Every structure is written in structure tokens, then in C-alpha cells.
Amino acid sequence: MSDQLPKLDAFWMPYTGNRFFKKNPKIFKKARGMFYTSHDDQEILDGVSGLWCCNAGHCHPRIVEAVQKQAETLDYAIAFQHGHPKVFELANKIVNIAPKELTHAFFTNSGSEAVDTALKIALAYHRSKGEGHRTRLIGREKGYHGVGFGGISVGGISPNRKMFGSMLPGVDHLKHTHNLEHNAFSVGQPQWGGHLADELTEILALHDPSTVAAVIMEPIAGSGGVLIPPVGYLNRIREICNEHGILMILDEVITGFGRTGKSFGSESFNVTPDIMTIAKGMTSGMVPMGGVLVKQEIYDTFMTGPEENIEFFHGYTYSGHPLAAAAGVATLEVYEEEGLFERASELAPIFEQELQTIKGSQYVIDIRNFGMLGAIELQPIEGKPTVRALNVYKECYSRGVLVRTTGDTVALCPSLIASKDQVSTVVQTVKESIAAID
């Protein structure tokens, strides 16, 4: 493979400072297991599973082979009024590992599409039940639900919203649960903050609960800073939704497929949603794919009228694409055969112990962790938000470790195949990098 860089001008890169990048490019030319190889042949230990997605590591031979074989057999199948074997096989495999109440899967191409699909399902479900007045949606501050208009409307991260007008009407937001005064340096779930769920009752009183279709949140707010839910918080949200006939949507795009040591984060927190969004780890990042899981009662509500009629006017050209479905089936087989969800449970205490060694380092104001998700929050530089975390990111990269930043938080989520030594290397490199910056 040539080390010659391509011309960089034509590509408008997502979520990137394009001008800086094109003067200081970081380009990966290959990957394997836990490592990327950069264009200048530097090996980079991946501490963030690509972008929260490569749970089985990079270029797993079993998944590569499945995609190659599928590409030779069936490149594309029409998604509407037709099907192909792999997409049905994948749906069955996913519902078999999901909470038992979630019985049907609808496929999309990303987490963003999954969220917008879930919101449409929620609205259409209520209308199909004769409750078309339920049109309000409730999200949460610091929540991330992709970049579609539905997702940024219910999401709560300001830079993702401020440039795009009024967005969807009828959306409100719960306050986030992040509180350094009470919860800084909590290990696992914070003990303080479960009562914050009761704010939902206040929002419902303001709007009238009979107008609310759904509440959506991440079990762990990933892009908002790896914010772990306080003990009892999600369970109380579930109770309030049940009391008022409101659907609970859990966005498990990051927390799904072993990241918390269980199949899905909802299992780790003992709460079952009505609707769940998934993506990322479902193909271990090999091929883009997302999905929505729903309860039987929701699916059945749509299955009315003449059998030949379309029940839900929604879908995508590439819904359940054969290559993505093949990657998904192979990925789930890898997770099961290699015991990667169990491995995540075994690695989590080691990851937690390593993270706690950073406590007391300069600028560190909080450490958070659950399963194989971790975060180190840094004191911002006055007047220069995000710069300190970016400096840590750059220092880590120069030392051969890839991390992610969100605001002034350094986020970590190693692949589930990581060795104990690799987990230690990722965290200790962050610690050394924090010590090295001004």
C-alpha cells in the first residue's frame, strides 16, 4: 500500500476542523485487532473501538469472510416487498439476545436513522391506537441521538442544535444527571440523583401527560461525556412512563452488544424499554447498520387492515442491506463463540481499577466508568473550553494511543477483545499525557 497521501481538498469531513486536519492529517491505512496503522506506519492502539463501534476489534477474520462471501453471492436486494435470507437470520439472532419483551427488529443504516425511525414508530403507534393527540416527545439535556432532525430535536447537546433552526415542535427536555458536587469520582453508578427522574412528572404536568408520545434517553449518555445513570433513575423513568401510557425509548447505539457486560445496557440497569435503538456494535463497525427493536404489542398494533397493505410507510433503500446483514450475523456469532460479552464483564473491574489510578492527577475533576465505558473529566482552561482535552488527545496520539474527547472529557471504550495489558496501556497513556500537558 502506498504511503503517498491522496489530495485532501475535495472531501468535506464530518465533525472535523477541516482546515486544521488538512494541514495536519491523521490518516489510517489499515487496521487489525486492537491497532490502526497510520499513513506513516505508526501503530496506534485503539482505545475507543473506532467510534464506540468495533466491539470485536478491527477486521475480525470471521466477519471479513462473511462480507466477502455475501458480496460474491448477493450484492443488493430490494428492501420493499422483497427480502433475502440474511436479514431474517439477523433479526432472529438479535431478538434472541434482546430483552424477551422486544420481539421485532426494523433495520436502518445508522444510529441516527434508527432514532428517527423509533420516533416515527412511537407517533404512528399512538395514532393507530386512536391517540393521535400524543405528539410530544421528551429528551434529555446532554443526550445524543444522532444528527437527523428528530435526533437533534430530542438530543440535548447545544452545538448539534444551534445552527439548524427551530427543529421539531412539541419537544421538551429533562435535565441531565451530571453533578460534580454530589457524584464526582463515583465508582460505577452514582448513589445520588435517582430523585431527578421525578422531574418528568413536572414536565408532564406542564404539558398534560395525555399529549406525550415518548420519552427517549441513553442508558449511559455517551457523547455527552459518559454520564452514568444514578441508582434507581432509569427504573423511576420507566415507572412514570407506565403510569401515563407513554412509550420509553432507550437509545442503545453505544451501550448495546456487550459494552456494559450484558447484551444491552437495559439488562445491566434492570429496565426494559418499549422501543430500543441499536447500531455500532451490531456489525462491529464493519458495515454501516442500525435498527429498532419493539415490543410485540407495538408491532401488533400496526398489523391491521388488508394483509397486502403497507402497515408502516417508512424505510430506506439500504434497509437490511445484504452485506450489512451478513456482517451482523457473523458479528453476533463471534460475540457468542468468543464469549466477548462475558469477557467485557471480566475486563470491567480491571478497567475500573486502572481508571482510578488517574485520580489526583492535575486538572482531573471527575472519573466515571461502567462496564467497558470510561471518562476522565478535566478542568477547562478559562475562556478555552475543550482545548485541554484536545491537548490530551494529541499527546496520547503521539504516544501511540487513540482516545476520544467530548467537551473537556476524555472518553475511553476499548474493544471487548482487549488484553489486560492493552487496557492498562490505554489508561496509563492517558494518565501520562495529562501529566505532560501544560
N, C-alpha and C positions, 0 to 999 in steps of 0.2 A: 504494500500500500504506500502511495506517495506521501511524503511529508509536506509537499507543496500545498499551501493554503489556497482554497478557492477564492474568487473575488467575493467580497463580503457585502457590497453595497446594496444589491437588489433585495435581499431578504430583510423585511421589517420584523424584528424579533419580538416575541411576546414577553411581557413582564420583564423588560430588559432596558437598561440605559444604553441604547443602540450606539450612540456616538462614542461613549467610553469603551464599550466592548470592541468596536471595530478598530480602535486604536490599541486595545489590549486583549486580543482574542484568547479565549479558553475553549479549545475545540477538542472533543473526544473522537478518536478514530476507531476504537474498538473497546469491547468490554468482555469480561469473563468472570463469573463468580462474584466476588466482592470488589473487583477492581475495574476501573476505567484505565485506558491508555490514552494519553493526550497526544496532540499532533506532534509534539516534540519528544515523544517517547517517555514521558514521566508517568509512572504508575501512581494512580490516585485511589486510595482506599475509600470506598463509597459509604459514608456514614448516614445517608439519608434515603437509601433504597431508590435511587434515581430521583423521583419526586413523590415520595411516600408510596411507591407502587411496586418495586421489584422485590417482592417478598421472598421469592425463591432465588434471588440473586440474578445476575445477568447471564443471558444466553445459555440458560439451562438446556443441556443437550436433548432432553426428552421433549421440551416444548418447541425447540427449534425444529426437531424432526417432524413433529406433528404439523407445524405450519407449512414446512416444505412439502410434506406429503399431500396436505389439503390443497395447496396451490397447484399441484400437478393433477389433482382429481376434479375439483370443482372450485373455480375461481370466484364465482359470484352466483347467487341465487336470488330471484325476485323475492322481496320481503313481504309483499302484499298478495294475499290469496294463494301463496305457494310456500313451500318450506324445504328444508333439507335435513338429513339425519342428525348432524352435529348440534344444531341449535336446540332440538328437543332433548338430546342427550345432556347438553349443558344445563338446560332448565331443570331437568330431573335431579342432576347432581347438586345443583345449588340449593333447591328447596329441601333436599335430604340433609344438608348440614345447617340449614337455617332454623330459627325457632319454629317449632312444629305448626304454629298457627299461620305462618306465612307459606302459602301453598302454590302461588303462581308467580312467574317471572315474566316481565316485559323488558326487552333488550333495547338499549340505546348505544351510542358510540362514545360516551364520556360521562363523567360525573355531572357536568353542567347540564347535559341533556337529560340525565336521569332525574335531576331535581325539577326541571321544568315539566317533565313528564309526570312526576309524582304530584306536583301542584295541580296539574290539569286533571289527573285521576281523582284527586280529592274534591275538586269543584264539580266535576261531572258526576261523581258518586252521589253527592248530596242532591244534585238536581234530579238524578234518576230516581231518588227516593221521595221526590216531591218536596224537597227542602232547598229549592233554588235560591232562597234568601240567604243561605250560608255562603257568603262570598269573601269574607275577611280571612286573611292569613296572618299568622303571628310568628315572627322570627325572633332573633336574639342579637343583642349587641355583641360585637366581635365574632359573630358567626360567619362562616364562609360556606356558600352553597353554589360555587361555580360562578360563571360570568354571563349566563343568559339573563334576559331581563327579569324573569321570575326569580332566578337565583340571587341577583344583586338587590332585588327588591326586598326579599326576606332576609338577605345577608346583612351583616352589621359592621363591615369594615369600610370606613369612610372613603379611602382613595378609590375603592372599587365602584363607588356610587356617585361621587360628587360631579362628575363630568357628563352625566347621562340623563339629565332632566328629571322629571317627576316620577318616572318608573311606574310600577303597578299601583293603582289606587287601592285603598282599603287594607293597607298593611301596617301593622304595629310591631313593636319590638319589646321583648323583655330585657331587663338589664342583665349584663354579664355577671358572672360569679367571681371574677378575679378580684381579690382583696389582699394586698400585701400586709396590711396591718394585722389581720387575723390568720392568714394562711401561708405566709412566707415560709419556705423550706419545709412544707408538709411533705411527708413521705407517702406516696400513693394518694388516696382520696383525702382531701381536707375534711376535718371534722366540723368546721364552722361553715355555715352557708346553706344548709338544706332548707332553711326557712325562706330563702329568697325565691323559691318556687311559688310561694303564696302570692307573689306579685301578679301572677297570672290571673288570680281571682279578681284583682283590682282592674286589670285591663278588660276582663270580661264584663265586669260591672259597668265600665265606661261605655263599652260598645254594644252590650246585650249579647250574652253567650249564644243566643239562637242565630246570630248573624255570622258566627265564626265557623269556618270550614275546617281549618287545620292549624296545628302548631308544629313548627319544624325546628329541629336543632341537631347538632352533632353530639354524640355521647361525650366525645372529647373534642374541644374546639381546636383543630389543628393549626390552620393558617392564622388564627387569632392569637397563637402563642402557646399551644399545647396546654390548654386550660382544662384541668381535671375536674369533673363534677363533684361537688361536696356530697358527703354521705347522705343518702335519702332524697337528694334533689330530683333526680330523674323519676324516681318512684312517685314522688308527690305530683310532678307534672302529669304523669300517667293517670293518677287518681282524679285530678281535676278535669282532665280531658274526658275520662269515663263519666264523670258526674254530669257533663253538659253535652254529651253526644258529639264531641269534637275529635277529629282524627289526629293521632300523634304520628308524625313522620320523623324517623331517625335517619340522619344522613351519615351512613357508614362507609362513605367513599374512602376515608383514611383508616377507620378503625376496623374494617372488615378483613376477613381472610387471615386470621391469626395474629394480627397486630397486638391485641390485648391478651393473647394466650388462649383465647377461645375462637370459635369460628367467627363470631361477631361481638362487637363491644356490648351490645344489648344483653348478651348472656353474662358477660362479666359484671354488669350492673343490675342483673336480675330484673329487667324491664323489657316488655315486648311491645313494639310499636304496631300500629295498624298498617303502616307503609314503611318500607326501608329502601333507601337508595344505596347502590353499590357501584364500584368501578375499580380502578387502580389494580389492587391485588388479585382481581378475578382472572386476569391473564398474566400476572406478574410483570405488567408493563410491556409485554412482547408485542401485542396488537391492541390498538385503542378499543375499549369496550366499556359500556356501563349497563346498568339495569335497575329495575324497580321490582321489589317483592311486595306482594299484597296478601291480605288475609282472604280466606275463601269467601267470606260474606261480601267483601268488596267486589271480587270477581263475579260472583253470582248475581249481584245487583245489575251488572251490565248485560248479563246473558238473558235478554228478554227480546220479544218480538220474533218475526220470522227468522229461521235459522240462517238463511243466506244473507241476511242484512249485516252490514258492518256495525259492530257494537260500540266501537270507540274510534272516532275519527282522528287518529293520531298515529305517527310512526315516522321512520326515517328510511331513506334509500338503503342505508347500510345497517339497518336493524338486524342483529343476529348474523352478521357477515360470516361466511364460511371460515375464513382464516381466523377471525376473532373467536368464533365458537370452538374451532379446533384448538386454538391456544388455551382457551378457558378450560376445556375438558382435560387437556394434558396438565395444565397447572393444578387443577384440583386433584388429579391423580398423584402428582408429585407431592403436594401437601400431605396427602393421606399416606402414601407409601414411605415417605421420608420422615413422617411424624413431625412436620415443621410447626404445627400449632402447639404440640407438646414441647417441642424444643424452645419455642418462644417463652413458655411458662418457666422452663428451666433457666433460660438466659436472663429473664427479667430481674431476679434478685441480684445477679451479678452486675447487670447494667445499673441497677439502683445503687448498689454499693459504690461503684465507680463514680457515678454522678455526685454522690455525697462527699467525695474527696475534694470536689471543687469548692465546697462551702468554705467561706473565709477568704477566698481569693479576691484580689482587688476588683472593684466595680460590680461584683456579683450581689444582686439583691434578692434573688429567688432561684430555687431549683425545683423543677416539677417532673414527675415521672409516673407512668402507669404502663405495665406491660413493656413492650419494646418501643415506647414513645418517651422522649425526654426533652427537657428545655432548661436552658440557663438564661435567666433574665439579667440584663446588665443596666447599671445606672446610665441613663442617656447623657451625652455631652450637652451642656446647656446651649440651646439655640441650634443644635445639630442632631436632631433625632435620627436614629438608625445608623449613624456613622460609626459608633463604637462597635456594634455588632458586625457591621460590614468589614471593619478592620480585623476583627477576629476571624471572619470568614476568609479574608485574603491571606492572613497569616497561616491558618490551617491548610489552605490550598498549597501554599509554598512549602509546607511540611509534608505534603502528600496525602491529605485527608480532605474529603469533600463534606461540608456541612451546609445547612440552610439557615437563612435568617428571616425573621418576620418581625418588623419593628426593631426594637433593641433586644430581641430574644434570639439566641442560637438554638435551633431545633435539631434534634437527632432522632433517627429511626432506622437503625441498621437492619439489613435484611435478616430474615429468620434463619439463614444458613450460616450466619457469622460464627466464628470460633470465639471462645472466651478471650483469647489474646487479641483478636481483632476488635471486639467490643472495648476492651481496655485501651487499645491503641487509639481508637476514635476519641474516647472521653479524655484520656490523658493528653492527647494533642490539643484538644480544646483548652484544657487547663494550662498547658504550657503557652498556648497562643495568647490567652488572656494575660498571663504574666508578662508576655513580650511586648504588648502594645502600650502606648502612652495613655 
